[in-house]
Amino acid sequence: MDFIFKGGDYKERITMVIDAPLSARVAGPDGSHFYIDFAGRSELQNTETDDNGIETYSADPNTVTIRSSAAEATVGNLTAGLIYEPVTSSLAWFIRPAGAEGTEQMWTEELSESEYQFIGFQTTITADVGTNAVLVQYTGYLPESNEIVLEVTDADGAEILTRKLIRVDDIPGYFQIPGGGILAIESAEDSDGIRVISYEWVKGPPLW
């Protein structure tokens, strides 16, 4: 679903997503190695951003298993995740004791080229009921009725969530959006099986 309008007191949260079962190896102390195993799709939360903009994303302990090649190693108090460098778009695995911050007591390993394909970002946008927030999403195409679907969230409105159906045959055209606002849709064309719209706001939804 694509947001075509975001306004007011909405909240935006970015998570890093591992889309498939994945295992990684990280060099540990004294020539040992740690092994990180994700059994399936996992969401890693942004738990830290340093002064240089480097972001740390930590895995939920329930979604990851950590092992060590060192027989005497204790892994029960370790956490794992990914470090993201926005300038270079590079990623690295990390392991460190639970509760630790920064690079102190941290072991890292750059991702291999083959691992990058399983990692992505996901943005979740929400608004609390009663706040001054309006969100408009283009949620897809209904082939049986030849319509596109817009969903409007008005967090302070009488109806918090409303849907607007627009017939593709009526495009191009100007359309009144529930709660206010006028949207000009120029086209709704099929691109590799996905209906893509080209639009422009003539008048954005009002924020009170």
N, C-alpha and C positions, 0 to 999 in steps of 0.2 A: 504494500500500500504506500502510495506517495502522498506526502503532505504538500498541498499546493497553496496553503496559507497557514501561518502560525502567528498568533498575536496575543498580547497580554501576559498574564502571570502563569505561563505554562512551564513545565519542568522537562528538562532534556537529560537523559542518562545514556551514556555510551558504554557498551560492554564489548568484550572481545569474545568471539565465538569459535570454538573448535567443532567442526562439522562432522567429524567421523572418528572412529576409534583410532587412537594415535599413541605411539610410544616414542620416548626420546631418551637420550643418554647425556648426562652432564658430568664432566670431570670433577671429582671431589678431592678431599685431602689425601696426601700421602699415596698418590697413585691409584686411589680407589675411584669408583664411578657410582653415581646415582642413576636410577632408572625411574622415569615418570611414565605412568600408564593411565590414559584416559579411555574408559570403556565405551564411550559414545559421545553424543553431542553434549558439549559443556559450555557454560557461559562464565567468563572470568570478569570479575568486577574491578573497576579502577579504584585502587586503594591508596595510591600515592602519585604525586607529580612533583618532581624536584624543581629547583630554581632554573634549570636549563630546559625545562619542558619535557624531560624524559618521563614517560608514564609507566607505572607498574600495575599490572593486572593480575590479581590473585585468584587461584582456583578454589572453589568450595571443597573442603576436605572430603566431603562425601562423594565427589565426582572423580577423584584422582587417587592413585596408589603410588607410593614412593618406596623404592627398594634401594638397597646398597650392596655393592660387591664386597664390602668390608664385613667380615664375620661379626666383629664386635660393635658394629655401628647400631645406634638407636635412631630410628626414623620416625617414631611416633610424634615427636614434637616439631617436625619439619613441615614447612609449607612450600608450595610450588606455584609457578605461574609464568608469565611472560613480561618482558621489558620491551617497550616500544620507543624507538628514537624517531620522532616525527620528521626531523630534517632529512634523514637518509631513508626513512620508511623501513628501517631494519628492525628485526625482532631477535630476541634471545631468550632462552629458557633460564629460569632462576630457581634455586633452592636455598632456603635459609630457615633458621629457627623461627618458630611461631612468635609473633610479637616484636620481632626485630624490624628496624627501619633502615633505609639507606642501603649502602653497599657493604656495611660491616657484617662479617660472618655470612657472606653470600657467595654462592658458587653459580657461575653462569656459563652458558654455551650458546653460541650463535646457531640459529636455525639452519638446517641444510636447505638447499634449493628445493628439494622435493617436498619439504614440510610446509612451505609457504602456501601451497594450494589449499590446505585444510584450515587456514586461519582467516578470519574476517572480522569486520566490525558491524555492530548492530546498534541502531539508535532507537531508544524508546522515548516517546513523548507523551506526557500525561498532564492533566489539569485537575485540581481539586474542585469538588462541587462547591459552588458559591463564590468562586474566585472570578476575577475579570479575565477570562481567557476564551479565545475562539480558535478552533482548529478545523481546517477543511482538508479532507483526504479524498483523493481519487482512488477508489477501491477496486475498480475493475470493469469488466465488460460482460453483459448478459447476452449470449448469442441467440437464445431462444426468443428474446424480445427485441434484439438489436438495440440495446440501450447501454450507456455507460452509467456508473454509479458514483455519486459523491456522498460522503458522510460528513455531516457538520456537527461538531461538538461545541455547544455553548454552555460553559460551565455554570453560568449564572442565569440561564434562560429557563422559561417555563418547561420547555422540552429540552433536556440536556443533549440528546442525540437524535438527529433527524437525517433522513435519506432523501436524496433528490435523484430521480431517474431522468436521463436526457436521451432522447432518441437520436441515434447517429444520423438519421435522415434529416434532422433539424439542424445539423452542423454543416457549415458555419453559422453562428448566431450569437445573440446576447441572452444571458440567462440570469434570472433573479435567484439569489442564494438565500435559503431559509435563514432568518435572523438579520438579513440585510447584506448588501453587497451585490455587485453586478459583474459577472464573469463572461468575457468574450472567448469563445472556443473557436479556433480557426480550423482545426481538423482533428479527426480521431482515426488514425490509420493503423493498419495491421503491420507489425514489424516482427518477423520471426515468431508469429503466433501470439504476440502480445499487442493489445490495442493501446497505442501511444497517443496522448492528446497534446495539442499545441494550444496554449491559452495565454490570456493576458487579463489582469484585473483592471476593469474600467473604474470600479469603485470597490475598495476593500471592505470587508465586514466591519461594522462599527464596534469600537471598544468603549464601553461606558466607564 
